[in-house]
Structure formats: C-alpha cells, structure tokens
Amino acid sequence: MFAAVGGFLLDLSLAIALLAGLSLLGVAAVGFAQGLRGIDSAQIALDPLLLVVVSLVATAISALFVYYFRRNANPVERAESWRALWHRSSWGWIAFALIACSGYSAVVSAFAQEMGIDITPTNQVLGEIIRTHPRSLLIFAVLIAPAYEELLFRRVLFGRLWAAGRPWLGVALSSAAFALVHEPPGLGVSSGWGMLLLWSVYALMGALFAWIYRRTGSLWTAYLAHAGNNLIACLALLA
C-alpha cells in the first residue's frame, strides 16, 4: 500500500509541477509576443481568453505526460474499456452520476444562499468568456478538458490505488486532489465555509466519476459523465 500511495503522490506532484511551470512559460510567452508587437511593458494586459487557453494547454500537457510515462493503458485495456461502454448498465451509471452531481450542486447552492455564504467557484470567471466565445469554450470545457482530467485523476491517480487493491483509498485521495486542484486553497474566489462547500461539490464529483469507472470498467463512462456535467455547468453560465 505504501508503494502505491508513494506512486500516487509522485504522479500528483509531477502533474502539479508541470502545470505550474508550463503556465508560467505560457504567460511569459504571451507577454513576450505582445512586447514584439510594440506594446509597452507597462501597458501589457493579457487577454482573459488567452489566459484560459494557456491554462487548458498547460493542464492537458501535464496530464498527458503523467499518463503516457507513468500509467499508460495498453491496447487490450483500451479495447476492453471501449466495449464496456456499450453495456446498458454503463449508460445507467452515467445518468446516475449526472443526476447526483446536479442534485448535490443544487442543494449546496440553495443551502449557501439560505445561510448567506458566498460559494462563487473560481471557474465563474469563465462566464463572460463563454458568452463572448461560446463555441470555442464549449469545445474546451465539454469535450477536451474532461478527457485529460479523467486520464489524470481517474486512470492514473485513482487507478494506481485501485490496481493495488485499495480502491476506496483511491476514491478518497483522488477526489481530494480533484477538489483541491479545481479550488486551490487561498487562490480561489471563495473562502471559509464557501470554500469547504465548493470542495465538497468537487470531491463528490471526483468520487462519483471514480466509482462509475470502477463499477463499469470503462474510463469512457467517467469521461461522458464528466463532459455532461460540464455541459450543464456551461449552459448555466450562459443563462
């Protein structure tokens, strides 16, 4: 078990280090490009859309690197995962995850509103960008982002402990990592009880996606549930 937990922490540390480094490089590259266009350094302002793209690209590269070099699926595993997706029960689990995620998010939102707690998620800043660039952001948020997040959090992190015979520990640790990466302590918009409530929402999502991955044997089910949840969130932001 200790070896599996050590591998989990190494995988997560690699992903976070790559994400931080690539994000800084991306922001620096955008600023350098603006400087080449003759914009004075004091007047350089990074386009929010460019920052979102830099963040998404950095996260994708980090996740793919850890996946391919730490826990790459072989052709047999990929074929089995694809076949398992088409079992009738797999689609039932996808629907269950979507209903549970949406229902819990609605309950938390209602509770926070009743108690006067601010639970503004960090990704709320995407609302205006989605309204001005809906097609591009929907492609990233609904189709692309869930793919690399599932590879990292479910296939690599949860899967490592699942393969070691500790699936429930894998659910707990990967879900906690999923929540903390989406709402980093001290960097998010909310704080205090609001941050705790947001962590609970993301942790539940991570746990459900890990559970249906294990229950169906197909990472595709977790991906589709994740994509569907992001679609619902994006439509809410558009509204």
Accessible surface in RSA format (square Angstrom, percent):
REM  Atomic radii and reference values for relative SASA: ProtOr
REM  Chains: A
REM  Algorithm: Lee & Richards
REM  Probe-radius: 1.40
REM  Slices: 20
REM RES _ NUM      All-atoms   Total-Side   Main-Chain    Non-polar    All polar
REM                ABS   REL    ABS   REL    ABS   REL    ABS   REL    ABS   REL
RES MET A   1    98.88  51.2  55.56  36.8  43.33 103.2  48.01  40.8  50.87  67.4
RES PHE A   2   172.23  86.2 162.83 100.9   9.41  24.5 163.62  99.2   8.61  24.6
RES ALA A   3    91.88  84.5  67.51 104.2  24.38  55.5  78.96 111.2  12.92  34.2
RES ALA A   4    11.61  10.7   4.80   7.4   6.81  15.5  10.21  14.4   1.40   3.7
RES VAL A   5    35.27  23.2  35.27  31.9   0.00   0.0  35.27  30.6   0.00   0.0
RES GLY A   6    36.19  44.6   0.00   N/A  36.19  44.6  30.05  82.5   6.14  13.7
RES GLY A   7    10.75  13.3   0.00   N/A  10.75  13.3   9.06  24.9   1.70   3.8
RES PHE A   8     4.60   2.3   4.60   2.8   0.00   0.0   4.60   2.8   0.00   0.0
RES LEU A   9    97.25  54.2  96.60  69.1   0.65   1.6  96.92  68.1   0.33   0.9
RES LEU A  10    87.25  48.6  82.68  59.2   4.57  11.5  86.50  60.7   0.75   2.0
RES ASP A  11     0.00   0.0   0.00   0.0   0.00   0.0   0.00   0.0   0.00   0.0
RES LEU A  12    28.41  15.8  28.41  20.3   0.00   0.0  28.41  20.0   0.00   0.0
RES SER A  13    65.03  54.9  57.78  77.1   7.25  16.7  33.28  70.9  31.74  44.5
RES LEU A  14    58.65  32.7  57.56  41.2   1.09   2.7  58.61  41.2   0.04   0.1
RES ALA A  15     4.56   4.2   3.61   5.6   0.95   2.2   3.90   5.5   0.66   1.7
RES ILE A  16    84.89  48.3  84.06  62.6   0.83   2.0  84.61  60.9   0.28   0.8
RES ALA A  17    65.44  60.2  49.14  75.8  16.31  37.1  56.71  79.9   8.73  23.1
RES LEU A  18    51.79  28.8  48.88  35.0   2.91   7.3  51.71  36.3   0.08   0.2
RES LEU A  19    44.36  24.7  44.36  31.7   0.00   0.0  44.36  31.2   0.00   0.0
RES ALA A  20    53.82  49.5  45.46  70.2   8.36  19.0  53.37  75.2   0.45   1.2
RES GLY A  21    31.86  39.3   0.00   N/A  31.86  39.3  30.51  83.7   1.35   3.0
RES LEU A  22    48.36  26.9  42.59  30.5   5.77  14.5  42.59  29.9   5.77  15.5
RES SER A  23    29.75  25.1  29.53  39.4   0.22   0.5  24.91  53.1   4.84   6.8
RES LEU A  24   131.50  73.2 127.09  90.9   4.41  11.1 127.70  89.7   3.80  10.2
RES LEU A  25   122.15  68.0 118.43  84.7   3.71   9.3 119.12  83.7   3.02   8.1
RES GLY A  26    17.66  21.8   0.00   N/A  17.66  21.8  17.05  46.8   0.61   1.4
RES VAL A  27    55.70  36.7  54.62  49.5   1.08   2.6  54.62  47.5   1.08   2.9
RES ALA A  28    63.15  58.1  47.20  72.8  15.96  36.3  58.14  81.9   5.02  13.3
RES ALA A  29    59.78  55.0  48.92  75.5  10.86  24.7  55.75  78.5   4.03  10.7
RES VAL A  30    21.96  14.5  19.71  17.8   2.25   5.4  21.95  19.1   0.01   0.0
RES GLY A  31    15.74  19.4   0.00   N/A  15.74  19.4  14.04  38.5   1.70   3.8
RES PHE A  32   138.92  69.5 129.09  80.0   9.83  25.6 136.68  82.9   2.24   6.4
RES ALA A  33    48.86  44.9  47.22  72.9   1.64   3.7  47.73  67.2   1.13   3.0
RES GLN A  34    19.12  10.7  19.12  14.0   0.00   0.0   4.25   9.0  14.87  11.3
RES GLY A  35    34.16  42.1   0.00   N/A  34.16  42.1  18.78  51.5  15.38  34.4
RES LEU A  36   131.67  73.3  97.94  70.1  33.73  84.8 101.53  71.3  30.14  81.1
RES ARG A  37   179.91  75.5 141.52  72.1  38.39  91.4  58.55  80.0 121.36  73.6
RES GLY A  38    67.68  83.5   0.00   N/A  67.68  83.5  36.63 100.5  31.04  69.5
RES ILE A  39    56.61  32.2  45.40  33.8  11.21  27.0  50.07  36.1   6.55  17.8
RES ASP A  40    80.60  56.5  70.60  70.3  10.01  23.7  28.38  66.8  52.23  52.1
RES SER A  41    97.19  82.1  76.15 101.6  21.04  48.5  45.06  95.9  52.13  73.0
RES ALA A  42    94.11  86.5  51.72  79.8  42.39  96.4  63.61  89.6  30.50  80.8
RES GLN A  43   136.65  76.4 112.36  82.1  24.28  57.8  37.78  80.4  98.87  75.0
RES ILE A  44    53.49  30.4  28.66  21.4  24.83  59.8  29.17  21.0  24.32  66.0
RES ALA A  45    78.05  71.8  60.37  93.2  17.68  40.2  65.25  91.9  12.80  33.9
RES LEU A  46    43.99  24.5  26.48  18.9  17.50  44.0  26.56  18.7  17.43  46.9
RES ASP A  47    65.10  45.6  58.98  58.7   6.12  14.5  20.47  48.2  44.64  44.5
RES PRO A  48    79.37  57.8  78.14  71.2   1.23   4.5  79.18  65.4   0.19   1.2
RES LEU A  49    34.69  19.3  34.25  24.5   0.45   1.1  34.25  24.1   0.45   1.2
RES LEU A  50    72.29  40.3  72.27  51.7   0.02   0.1  72.29  50.8   0.00   0.0
RES LEU A  51    70.43  39.2  65.43  46.8   5.00  12.6  65.82  46.2   4.61  12.4
RES VAL A  52    21.13  13.9  18.61  16.8   2.51   6.1  21.13  18.4   0.00   0.0
RES VAL A  53    44.36  29.2  44.36  40.2   0.00   0.0  44.36  38.5   0.00   0.0
RES VAL A  54    21.49  14.1  17.16  15.5   4.33  10.4  20.60  17.9   0.89   2.4
RES SER A  55    54.36  45.9  53.75  71.7   0.61   1.4  23.28  49.6  31.07  43.5
RES LEU A  56    30.15  16.8  29.00  20.7   1.15   2.9  29.84  21.0   0.31   0.8
RES VAL A  57    70.01  46.1  67.52  61.1   2.49   6.0  70.01  60.8   0.00   0.0
RES ALA A  58     2.70   2.5   1.37   2.1   1.33   3.0   2.50   3.5   0.20   0.5
RES THR A  59    27.76  19.7  27.32  27.7   0.44   1.0  19.87  26.7   7.89  11.9
RES ALA A  60    17.90  16.5  17.90  27.6   0.00   0.0  17.90  25.2   0.00   0.0
RES ILE A  61    83.60  47.6  81.72  60.9   1.88   4.5  82.86  59.7   0.74   2.0
RES SER A  62     2.46   2.1   2.46   3.3   0.00   0.0   2.46   5.2   0.00   0.0
RES ALA A  63     0.33   0.3   0.23   0.4   0.11   0.2   0.23   0.3   0.11   0.3
RES LEU A  64    69.46  38.7  69.33  49.6   0.13   0.3  69.46  48.8   0.00   0.0
RES PHE A  65    83.33  41.7  78.14  48.4   5.20  13.5  82.52  50.0   0.81   2.3
RES VAL A  66     0.00   0.0   0.00   0.0   0.00   0.0   0.00   0.0   0.00   0.0
RES TYR A  67    14.36   6.7  14.36   8.2   0.00   0.0   5.47   4.1   8.89  11.0
RES TYR A  68   123.16  57.5 106.86  60.8  16.30  42.4  63.59  47.8  59.57  73.4
RES PHE A  69   148.45  74.3 116.39  72.1  32.05  83.4 120.97  73.3  27.48  78.6
RES ARG A  70    79.56  33.4  56.10  28.6  23.46  55.9  14.32  19.6  65.24  39.5
RES ARG A  71    47.01  19.7  41.45  21.1   5.56  13.2  15.77  21.6  31.24  18.9
RES ASN A  72    68.96  47.6  45.88  44.3  23.07  55.6  14.26  34.3  54.70  52.9
RES ALA A  73    11.25  10.3   8.73  13.5   2.53   5.7   8.84  12.5   2.41   6.4
RES ASN A  74    73.03  50.4  67.95  65.7   5.08  12.2  31.70  76.3  41.33  39.9
RES PRO A  75    94.52  68.9  88.12  80.3   6.40  23.3  90.41  74.6   4.11  25.5
RES VAL A  76    97.65  64.3  94.38  85.4   3.28   7.9  97.61  84.8   0.04   0.1
RES GLU A  77    65.43  37.6  59.73  45.2   5.70  13.6  26.12  50.5  39.31  32.1
RES ARG A  78   114.99  48.3 108.24  55.2   6.75  16.1  56.93  77.8  58.06  35.2
RES ALA A  79    43.34  39.9  34.06  52.6   9.29  21.1  42.48  59.8   0.87   2.3
RES GLU A  80    89.72  51.5  85.29  64.5   4.43  10.6  23.62  45.7  66.10  54.0
RES SER A  81    16.27  13.8  16.20  21.6   0.07   0.2  15.24  32.5   1.03   1.4
RES TRP A  82   117.02  47.0 117.02  56.6   0.00   0.0  92.94  49.6  24.08  39.1
RES ARG A  83   141.54  59.4 135.51  69.1   6.03  14.4  68.80  94.0  72.73  44.1
RES ALA A  84    11.00  10.1  10.10  15.6   0.90   2.0  10.59  14.9   0.41   1.1
RES LEU A  85     4.64   2.6   4.64   3.3   0.00   0.0   4.64   3.3   0.00   0.0
RES TRP A  86   145.49  58.4 121.10  58.6  24.38  57.3 118.77  63.3  26.71  43.3
RES HIS A  87   106.33  58.1 101.86  70.8   4.47  11.4  67.74  69.8  38.60  44.9
RES ARG A  88   217.63  91.4 203.57 103.8  14.06  33.5  84.45 115.4 133.18  80.7
RES SER A  89    71.27  60.2  58.25  77.7  13.02  30.0  47.13 100.4  24.13  33.8
RES SER A  90     1.24   1.0   1.24   1.7   0.00   0.0   0.00   0.0   1.24   1.7
RES TRP A  91   107.10  43.0 101.77  49.3   5.33  12.5  97.35  51.9   9.75  15.8
RES GLY A  92    41.98  51.8   0.00   N/A  41.98  51.8  35.21  96.6   6.77  15.2
RES TRP A  93    59.18  23.7  57.69  27.9   1.48   3.5  50.82  27.1   8.35  13.5
RES ILE A  94    11.86   6.8  11.86   8.8   0.00   0.0  11.86   8.5   0.00   0.0
RES ALA A  95    46.72  43.0  43.34  66.9   3.39   7.7  46.50  65.5   0.22   0.6
RES PHE A  96    99.62  49.8  95.86  59.4   3.76   9.8  99.06  60.1   0.56   1.6
RES ALA A  97     0.05   0.0   0.01   0.0   0.04   0.1   0.05   0.1   0.00   0.0
RES LEU A  98    41.79  23.3  40.68  29.1   1.11   2.8  41.37  29.1   0.42   1.1
RES ILE A  99   127.65  72.6 122.01  90.9   5.64  13.6 126.17  90.9   1.48   4.0
RES ALA A 100    27.49  25.3  15.29  23.6  12.20  27.8  25.50  35.9   1.99   5.3
RES CYS A 101     1.46   1.1   0.18   0.2   1.28   3.0   0.72   1.8   0.74   0.8
RES SER A 102    40.48  34.2  30.23  40.3  10.25  23.6  34.77  74.0   5.70   8.0
RES GLY A 103    34.03  42.0   0.00   N/A  34.03  42.0  33.21  91.1   0.83   1.8
RES TYR A 104    74.69  34.9  69.19  39.4   5.50  14.3  51.48  38.7  23.21  28.6
RES SER A 105    32.38  27.4  30.94  41.3   1.43   3.3  28.57  60.8   3.81   5.3
RES ALA A 106    62.30  57.3  49.33  76.1  12.97  29.5  57.86  81.5   4.44  11.8
RES VAL A 107    98.00  64.5  93.72  84.8   4.29  10.3  97.18  84.4   0.83   2.2
RES VAL A 108     7.99   5.3   6.28   5.7   1.71   4.1   7.99   6.9   0.00   0.0
RES SER A 109    55.57  47.0  51.70  69.0   3.87   8.9  29.35  62.5  26.22  36.7
RES ALA A 110    62.13  57.1  51.62  79.7  10.50  23.9  57.18  80.5   4.95  13.1
RES PHE A 111    99.68  49.9  93.40  57.9   6.28  16.3  98.99  60.0   0.69   2.0
RES ALA A 112     1.32   1.2   1.29   2.0   0.03   0.1   1.29   1.8   0.03   0.1
RES GLN A 113   154.58  86.4 130.68  95.5  23.90  56.9  46.71  99.4 107.87  81.8
RES GLU A 114   145.23  83.4 117.08  88.6  28.15  67.0  39.80  77.0 105.44  86.1
RES MET A 115   114.97  59.5  87.31  57.8  27.66  65.9  70.73  60.1  44.24  58.6
RES GLY A 116    70.11  86.5   0.00   N/A  70.11  86.5  36.58 100.4  33.53  75.1
RES ILE A 117    43.17  24.6  30.07  22.4  13.10  31.6  34.25  24.7   8.92  24.2
RES ASP A 118    85.36  59.8  70.92  70.6  14.44  34.2  44.85 105.6  40.52  40.4
RES ILE A 119    30.95  17.6  25.82  19.2   5.12  12.3  26.22  18.9   4.72  12.8
RES THR A 120    43.91  31.2  38.96  39.5   4.95  11.8  21.61  29.0  22.30  33.7
RES PRO A 121    31.00  22.6  31.00  28.3   0.00   0.0  31.00  25.6   0.00   0.0
RES THR A 122    43.92  31.2  43.92  44.5   0.00   0.0  43.92  59.0   0.00   0.0
RES ASN A 123    60.37  41.6  55.29  53.4   5.07  12.2  20.43  49.2  39.94  38.6
RES GLN A 124    81.01  45.3  74.84  54.7   6.17  14.7  23.58  50.2  57.43  43.6
RES VAL A 125    98.10  64.6  81.43  73.7  16.68  40.2  91.15  79.2   6.96  18.9
RES LEU A 126    35.71  19.9  35.71  25.6   0.00   0.0  35.71  25.1   0.00   0.0
RES GLY A 127     1.72   2.1   0.00   N/A   1.72   2.1   1.72   4.7   0.00   0.0
RES GLU A 128   104.22  59.8 101.88  77.1   2.34   5.6  56.80 109.9  47.42  38.7
RES ILE A 129    15.67   8.9  14.83  11.1   0.84   2.0  15.67  11.3   0.00   0.0
RES ILE A 130     0.39   0.2   0.39   0.3   0.00   0.0   0.39   0.3   0.00   0.0
RES ARG A 131   117.70  49.4  93.61  47.7  24.09  57.4  44.28  60.5  73.42  44.5
RES THR A 132    79.55  56.6  51.12  51.8  28.43  67.8  52.18  70.1  27.37  41.4
RES HIS A 133    76.59  41.9  70.09  48.7   6.50  16.6  52.47  54.1  24.12  28.1
RES PRO A 134    56.93  41.5  56.93  51.9   0.00   0.0  56.93  47.0   0.00   0.0
RES ARG A 135   194.98  81.9 189.89  96.8   5.09  12.1  69.76  95.3 125.22  75.9
RES SER A 136    54.13  45.7  49.59  66.2   4.53  10.4  15.51  33.0  38.61  54.1
RES LEU A 137     2.47   1.4   2.47   1.8   0.00   0.0   2.47   1.7   0.00   0.0
RES LEU A 138    44.33  24.7  43.29  31.0   1.05   2.6  43.61  30.6   0.72   1.9
RES ILE A 139    79.64  45.3  78.58  58.5   1.06   2.6  79.60  57.3   0.05   0.1
RES PHE A 140    48.10  24.1  48.03  29.7   0.07   0.2  48.03  29.1   0.07   0.2
RES ALA A 141    15.37  14.1  12.53  19.3   2.85   6.5  15.37  21.7   0.00   0.0
RES VAL A 142    17.93  11.8  17.93  16.2   0.00   0.0  17.93  15.6   0.00   0.0
RES LEU A 143    99.38  55.3  94.30  67.5   5.08  12.8  94.30  66.2   5.08  13.7
RES ILE A 144    70.00  39.8  67.66  50.4   2.34   5.6  69.90  50.3   0.10   0.3
RES ALA A 145     7.40   6.8   7.27  11.2   0.13   0.3   7.27  10.2   0.13   0.3
RES PRO A 146     0.00   0.0   0.00   0.0   0.00   0.0   0.00   0.0   0.00   0.0
RES ALA A 147    41.75  38.4  37.58  58.0   4.17   9.5  40.22  56.6   1.53   4.1
RES TYR A 148    10.54   4.9   9.91   5.6   0.64   1.7   7.83   5.9   2.71   3.3
RES GLU A 149    23.93  13.7  23.39  17.7   0.54   1.3   2.20   4.3  21.73  17.7
RES GLU A 150     1.23   0.7   1.23   0.9   0.00   0.0   1.23   2.4   0.00   0.0
RES LEU A 151    34.14  19.0  34.14  24.4   0.00   0.0  34.14  24.0   0.00   0.0
RES LEU A 152    11.70   6.5  11.70   8.4   0.00   0.0  11.70   8.2   0.00   0.0
RES PHE A 153     4.27   2.1   4.27   2.6   0.00   0.0   4.27   2.6   0.00   0.0
RES ARG A 154     0.00   0.0   0.00   0.0   0.00   0.0   0.00   0.0   0.00   0.0
RES ARG A 155    23.25   9.8  23.25  11.9   0.00   0.0   4.07   5.6  19.19  11.6
RES VAL A 156     0.00   0.0   0.00   0.0   0.00   0.0   0.00   0.0   0.00   0.0
RES LEU A 157     0.00   0.0   0.00   0.0   0.00   0.0   0.00   0.0   0.00   0.0
RES PHE A 158     0.02   0.0   0.02   0.0   0.00   0.0   0.02   0.0   0.00   0.0
RES GLY A 159     1.34   1.7   0.00   N/A   1.34   1.7   0.85   2.3   0.49   1.1
RES ARG A 160    47.95  20.1  44.94  22.9   3.01   7.2   6.92   9.5  41.03  24.9
RES LEU A 161     0.00   0.0   0.00   0.0   0.00   0.0   0.00   0.0   0.00   0.0
RES TRP A 162    75.86  30.4  70.16  34.0   5.70  13.4  51.92  27.7  23.94  38.8
RES ALA A 163    77.05  70.8  33.80  52.2  43.24  98.4  46.14  65.0  30.90  81.9
RES ALA A 164    51.34  47.2  15.23  23.5  36.12  82.2  28.44  40.1  22.90  60.7
RES GLY A 165    55.94  69.0   0.00   N/A  55.94  69.0  32.93  90.4  23.01  51.5
RES ARG A 166   115.60  48.5 112.07  57.1   3.53   8.4  13.06  17.9 102.54  62.1
RES PRO A 167    20.08  14.6  20.08  18.3   0.00   0.0  20.08  16.6   0.00   0.0
RES TRP A 168   163.40  65.6 158.22  76.6   5.18  12.2 136.00  72.5  27.41  44.5
RES LEU A 169    58.17  32.4  50.27  36.0   7.90  19.9  54.65  38.4   3.51   9.5
RES GLY A 170     0.00   0.0   0.00   N/A   0.00   0.0   0.00   0.0   0.00   0.0
RES VAL A 171    15.95  10.5  15.95  14.4   0.00   0.0  15.95  13.9   0.00   0.0
RES ALA A 172    58.22  53.5  43.65  67.4  14.58  33.2  52.43  73.8   5.79  15.3
RES LEU A 173    55.23  30.8  53.06  38.0   2.17   5.5  53.18  37.3   2.05   5.5
RES SER A 174     0.00   0.0   0.00   0.0   0.00   0.0   0.00   0.0   0.00   0.0
RES SER A 175     6.22   5.3   6.22   8.3   0.00   0.0   6.22  13.2   0.00   0.0
RES ALA A 176    45.85  42.2  40.05  61.8   5.79  13.2  45.37  63.9   0.48   1.3
RES ALA A 177     6.51   6.0   1.81   2.8   4.70  10.7   5.90   8.3   0.61   1.6
RES PHE A 178     1.86   0.9   1.86   1.1   0.00   0.0   1.86   1.1   0.00   0.0
RES ALA A 179     3.70   3.4   3.70   5.7   0.00   0.0   3.70   5.2   0.00   0.0
RES LEU A 180    76.89  42.8  74.01  52.9   2.88   7.2  74.17  52.1   2.71   7.3
RES VAL A 181    52.36  34.5  35.32  32.0  17.04  41.1  40.33  35.0  12.03  32.6
RES HIS A 182    45.06  24.6  30.25  21.0  14.81  37.9  29.10  30.0  15.95  18.6
RES GLU A 183     0.47   0.3   0.47   0.4   0.00   0.0   0.00   0.0   0.47   0.4
RES PRO A 184    38.21  27.8  38.20  34.8   0.01   0.0  38.21  31.5   0.00   0.0
RES PRO A 185    83.75  61.0  65.30  59.5  18.45  67.1  67.10  55.4  16.65 103.5
RES GLY A 186    79.04  97.5   0.00   N/A  79.04  97.5  42.80 117.5  36.23  81.2
RES LEU A 187   142.45  79.3 114.19  81.7  28.26  71.0 118.04  82.9  24.40  65.7
RES GLY A 188    19.09  23.5   0.00   N/A  19.09  23.5   0.29   0.8  18.80  42.1
RES VAL A 189    82.86  54.5  53.25  48.2  29.62  71.4  59.92  52.1  22.94  62.2
RES SER A 190     5.41   4.6   0.00   0.0   5.41  12.5   2.14   4.5   3.27   4.6
RES SER A 191    89.16  75.3  75.17 100.3  13.99  32.2  40.42  86.1  48.74  68.3
RES GLY A 192    52.96  65.3   0.00   N/A  52.96  65.3  42.75 117.3  10.21  22.9
RES TRP A 193   181.11  72.7 176.90  85.6   4.20   9.9 146.43  78.1  34.67  56.3
RES GLY A 194     0.84   1.0   0.00   N/A   0.84   1.0   0.09   0.2   0.75   1.7
RES MET A 195    11.55   6.0  11.55   7.6   0.00   0.0  11.55   9.8   0.00   0.0
RES LEU A 196    87.81  48.9  81.86  58.6   5.94  14.9  82.27  57.8   5.54  14.9
RES LEU A 197    27.06  15.1  26.83  19.2   0.22   0.6  27.06  19.0   0.00   0.0
RES LEU A 198    10.65   5.9  10.65   7.6   0.00   0.0  10.65   7.5   0.00   0.0
RES TRP A 199    60.69  24.4  60.44  29.3   0.25   0.6  60.66  32.3   0.03   0.1
RES SER A 200    36.58  30.9  26.75  35.7   9.83  22.7  33.83  72.0   2.75   3.8
RES VAL A 201    15.64  10.3  15.42  14.0   0.22   0.5  15.42  13.4   0.22   0.6
RES TYR A 202    19.50   9.1  19.50  11.1   0.00   0.0  12.97   9.7   6.52   8.0
RES ALA A 203    30.98  28.5  30.17  46.6   0.80   1.8  30.46  42.9   0.51   1.4
RES LEU A 204    57.26  31.9  52.14  37.3   5.12  12.9  55.92  39.3   1.34   3.6
RES MET A 205    21.28  11.0  21.28  14.1   0.00   0.0  16.51  14.0   4.78   6.3
RES GLY A 206     0.00   0.0   0.00   N/A   0.00   0.0   0.00   0.0   0.00   0.0
RES ALA A 207    27.77  25.5  26.64  41.1   1.13   2.6  26.91  37.9   0.86   2.3
RES LEU A 208    18.63  10.4  17.89  12.8   0.74   1.9  18.54  13.0   0.09   0.2
RES PHE A 209     0.88   0.4   0.88   0.5   0.00   0.0   0.88   0.5   0.00   0.0
RES ALA A 210     0.00   0.0   0.00   0.0   0.00   0.0   0.00   0.0   0.00   0.0
RES TRP A 211    68.67  27.6  68.53  33.2   0.14   0.3  62.61  33.4   6.06   9.8
RES ILE A 212     0.00   0.0   0.00   0.0   0.00   0.0   0.00   0.0   0.00   0.0
RES TYR A 213    15.32   7.2  15.32   8.7   0.00   0.0   5.66   4.3   9.66  11.9
RES ARG A 214    83.17  34.9  70.81  36.1  12.36  29.4   8.03  11.0  75.15  45.5
RES ARG A 215   129.71  54.5 110.15  56.1  19.56  46.6  16.46  22.5 113.25  68.6
RES THR A 216    20.04  14.3   1.01   1.0  19.04  45.4   8.69  11.7  11.35  17.2
RES GLY A 217    37.82  46.6   0.00   N/A  37.82  46.6  22.15  60.8  15.68  35.1
RES SER A 218     0.00   0.0   0.00   0.0   0.00   0.0   0.00   0.0   0.00   0.0
RES LEU A 219    28.51  15.9  28.33  20.3   0.19   0.5  28.45  20.0   0.06   0.2
RES TRP A 220   101.81  40.9 100.33  48.6   1.48   3.5  89.44  47.7  12.37  20.1
RES THR A 221     0.00   0.0   0.00   0.0   0.00   0.0   0.00   0.0   0.00   0.0
RES ALA A 222     0.00   0.0   0.00   0.0   0.00   0.0   0.00   0.0   0.00   0.0
RES TYR A 223    34.51  16.1  34.51  19.6   0.00   0.0  22.50  16.9  12.01  14.8
RES LEU A 224    51.90  28.9  46.82  33.5   5.07  12.8  46.82  32.9   5.07  13.7
RES ALA A 225     0.04   0.0   0.04   0.1   0.00   0.0   0.04   0.1   0.00   0.0
RES HIS A 226     5.36   2.9   5.36   3.7   0.00   0.0   0.68   0.7   4.69   5.5
RES ALA A 227     9.07   8.3   9.07  14.0   0.00   0.0   9.07  12.8   0.00   0.0
RES GLY A 228    16.26  20.1   0.00   N/A  16.26  20.1  15.08  41.4   1.18   2.6
RES ASN A 229    13.63   9.4  12.78  12.3   0.85   2.0   0.09   0.2  13.54  13.1
RES ASN A 230    29.91  20.6  28.92  27.9   0.99   2.4   4.71  11.3  25.20  24.4
RES LEU A 231    72.79  40.5  72.79  52.1   0.00   0.0  72.79  51.1   0.00   0.0
RES ILE A 232    82.16  46.8  80.12  59.7   2.04   4.9  80.84  58.2   1.32   3.6
RES ALA A 233    47.92  44.1  39.69  61.3   8.22  18.7  46.66  65.7   1.25   3.3
RES CYS A 234     6.54   4.9   6.52   7.3   0.02   0.0   0.02   0.0   6.52   7.0
RES LEU A 235    94.32  52.5  89.05  63.7   5.27  13.2  89.45  62.8   4.87  13.1
RES ALA A 236    69.38  63.8  47.46  73.2  21.91  49.8  55.17  77.7  14.20  37.6
RES LEU A 237    30.58  17.0  23.21  16.6   7.37  18.5  27.24  19.1   3.34   9.0
RES LEU A 238    59.07  32.9  39.32  28.1  19.75  49.6  39.52  27.8  19.54  52.6
RES ALA A 239   117.82 108.3  49.18  75.9  68.64 156.1  74.49 104.9  43.33 114.8
END  Absolute sums over single chains surface
CHAIN  1 A    12588.0      10489.6       2098.4       9132.6       3455.4
END  Absolute sums over all chains
TOTAL         12588.0      10489.6       2098.4       9132.6       3455.4
